[in-house]
């Protein structure tokens, strides 16, 4: 299955709100629950959806993280219990959504892209993260286990910062903020690869170098698709008229908006650098080809008069005075050598060599 666009043919012709998994996977869905307040904290891991339903009515703030959206029955059960619109459930299961925020009557639906740089494959791993922000709870849906949210978990476990003293809206901000912060980490890795490519282009441009430039361009296109909608997302969260977003949280959302703008600027700068690298690569190949053609042309020019002389004395005429001259062969060879040397000197004076 392509990494940048998953097949959606299974959903053709189905009514809106129909839950259809885009991936065939068999691993079980897991649930990680954080229930906390200023002076309380509890962490649990469950394997059945029934075990997490009771946390909707918890008097403290609850974060339910769901690893795996391929089991549509789990999404349906959670959606019915938390009152999620069928279209929201469909967007959670369909993992090619554009980053966005949609306000509903008693919750907010947020979609972002989580990006991580995979050093083994030297490329970005993209994953959709869906957030449901309600009164006193946050649901997060991920495609697979493993994420970049461990800093938030660490702060919750150790009571660091202001997470435990604030509500679900601040928890949602913290999750979005750590996802955006890891964009900078991914960009640092891509920037290092671009610097290495620049050295390769200047030193010895080759076909693998061109392929690496194309691979990096695809990575930046993926990142650009993930980052550009974040501006609208954070602006929408900051300006939204809903009691779910408290005034105390809005300055932090503005800060996250600034971070997203910085990421966009860096992405655009790297894209311009890559475009310049491609031009430099093509120019280097063209210069190398010109040098080769220049050398071959000069060599051909030198041998044209020599071939002419050899052609004259290669004719099979009986009456050629030079054919019977005792020193004819060495004189002709010396003359040909002199012509070649004279052409070389002439080309050097013209700076063609």
HUZI-V764395 format. One line per field, one symbol per residue. burial: # if it has 24 or more other ideal C-beta (glycine too) atoms within 12 Angstrom, else .. A space follows every 50 residues. Layout:
burial = ???
This chain:
burial = .....#............#####.....########....#.......#. .##.##.#.#############.###.##.##.#...##########.## ###...###########.....######################..###. .##.##......##.######################.###.##..##.# #...#...##.##.####################.###.#.#.###..## .##..##.##..##.##..##.##..##.##..#................ ##...#.........................#...#..##..#....... ...
